[in-house]
Amino acid sequence: MLSPVNRLPPEIISYIARCALGDCDVDARPIFPLTHVCRYWRDSIISMPENWSLISDERRDLAALSLERAKAAPLIVRLNPSKLETDPGFLDLLLPHIQNTISLFVADFLAIDELVRALP
């Protein structure tokens, strides 16, 4: 705690993490290196639900972790129907948190019936 960087309020560290996300609209992968700076940074970043609000079907394990850490924070969800067809269980993971979703992006679908099949 003697280091000046460890005297930053957790909100500032969380803001740094959100800046690291930048234009990333997929998931929380860009902030993982920041959780390895030190225990204080890790705790500060993990404790802020807003840092975990980007959910994607790219990596199911990361989506599960992010949904757990996001708590009741507003979610931005990105889905790919073709990926959902190969991993239909992803929707079961997402369903308990659907009320927190403020944005849903669906990529690469060709027809509305394809979307309906993927998102029953």
C-alpha positions as CSV (number, residue, x, y, z in Angstrom):
1,M,0.0,0.0,0.0
2,L,3.0,2.3,0.1
3,S,3.2,2.5,-3.6
4,P,1.3,5.6,-4.9
5,V,-0.5,3.5,-7.5
6,N,-2.0,1.4,-4.8
7,R,-3.5,4.5,-3.1
8,L,-5.7,5.2,-6.1
9,P,-9.4,4.7,-5.3
10,P,-10.9,1.5,-6.7
11,E,-13.2,3.6,-8.9
12,I,-10.1,5.1,-10.7
13,I,-8.6,1.7,-11.2
14,S,-12.0,0.5,-12.6
15,Y,-12.1,3.5,-14.9
16,I,-8.6,2.5,-16.2
17,A,-9.9,-1.0,-16.9
18,R,-12.8,0.4,-18.8
19,C,-10.4,2.6,-20.8
20,A,-8.4,-0.6,-21.6
21,L,-11.6,-2.0,-23.1
22,G,-11.6,0.9,-25.5
23,D,-13.6,0.1,-28.5
24,C,-13.7,-3.6,-27.7
25,D,-17.3,-4.6,-28.1
26,V,-16.8,-8.3,-27.7
27,D,-15.9,-9.2,-24.1
28,A,-13.7,-8.4,-21.1
29,R,-10.5,-10.0,-22.4
30,P,-8.6,-6.7,-22.7
31,I,-8.8,-6.1,-18.9
32,F,-7.3,-9.4,-17.8
33,P,-3.7,-8.2,-17.9
34,L,-4.6,-5.4,-15.5
35,T,-5.9,-7.9,-13.0
36,H,-2.3,-9.2,-12.8
37,V,-0.7,-5.9,-11.7
38,C,-1.2,-6.6,-8.0
39,R,-3.8,-7.9,-5.6
40,Y,-5.2,-4.5,-5.0
41,W,-5.8,-3.8,-8.7
42,R,-7.2,-7.3,-9.2
43,D,-9.7,-6.8,-6.3
44,S,-10.6,-3.3,-7.5
45,I,-11.2,-4.5,-11.1
46,I,-13.1,-7.6,-10.2
47,S,-15.3,-5.8,-7.7
48,M,-16.8,-3.4,-10.2
49,P,-19.6,-5.1,-12.1
50,E,-19.5,-2.5,-15.0
51,N,-16.1,-4.0,-16.0
52,W,-17.8,-7.3,-16.8
53,S,-20.9,-6.1,-18.7
54,L,-19.7,-7.2,-22.2
55,I,-21.0,-10.6,-22.9
56,S,-20.2,-12.6,-26.1
57,D,-20.7,-16.2,-27.2
58,E,-17.1,-16.2,-28.4
59,R,-15.8,-17.9,-25.2
60,R,-18.4,-19.6,-23.0
61,D,-16.1,-19.7,-20.0
62,L,-15.4,-16.0,-20.1
63,A,-19.2,-15.3,-20.6
64,A,-20.0,-17.3,-17.5
65,L,-17.3,-15.5,-15.5
66,S,-18.5,-12.1,-16.8
67,L,-22.1,-12.9,-16.0
68,E,-21.2,-13.9,-12.5
69,R,-19.1,-10.8,-11.9
70,A,-21.5,-8.3,-13.6
71,K,-24.1,-9.0,-11.0
72,A,-27.0,-6.7,-11.9
73,A,-25.0,-4.3,-14.1
74,P,-26.6,-3.5,-17.5
75,L,-25.3,-6.0,-20.1
76,I,-24.2,-5.6,-23.7
77,V,-24.6,-8.9,-25.4
78,R,-23.1,-10.0,-28.7
79,L,-24.4,-13.2,-30.4
80,N,-23.6,-15.1,-33.5
81,P,-26.5,-17.4,-34.6
82,S,-24.2,-19.9,-36.2
83,K,-22.2,-20.2,-33.0
84,L,-25.4,-20.6,-31.0
85,E,-26.4,-23.6,-33.2
86,T,-23.2,-25.3,-32.2
87,D,-23.5,-24.4,-28.5
88,P,-27.2,-24.2,-27.7
89,G,-26.4,-24.3,-24.0
90,F,-25.1,-20.8,-24.2
91,L,-28.6,-19.4,-24.2
92,D,-29.3,-21.4,-20.9
93,L,-26.3,-19.6,-19.4
94,L,-27.6,-16.2,-20.6
95,L,-31.3,-16.6,-19.8
96,P,-31.2,-15.9,-16.0
97,H,-29.5,-12.5,-16.8
98,I,-31.6,-11.5,-19.8
99,Q,-33.5,-8.9,-17.8
100,N,-30.2,-7.0,-17.4
101,T,-29.6,-6.8,-21.1
102,I,-29.7,-3.2,-22.5
103,S,-28.2,-4.0,-25.9
104,L,-28.3,-7.1,-28.0
105,F,-26.2,-7.3,-31.1
106,V,-26.7,-10.3,-33.5
107,A,-24.1,-10.7,-36.1
108,D,-23.9,-12.7,-39.4
109,F,-27.5,-13.9,-39.8
110,L,-28.8,-14.1,-43.3
111,A,-32.5,-14.4,-42.8
112,I,-35.0,-13.7,-40.0
113,D,-35.9,-17.4,-39.7
114,E,-32.2,-18.2,-39.0
115,L,-32.4,-15.7,-36.1
116,V,-35.6,-17.2,-34.8
117,R,-34.1,-20.7,-34.9
118,A,-31.1,-19.5,-32.9
119,L,-33.1,-17.5,-30.4
120,P,-36.3,-19.4,-29.8
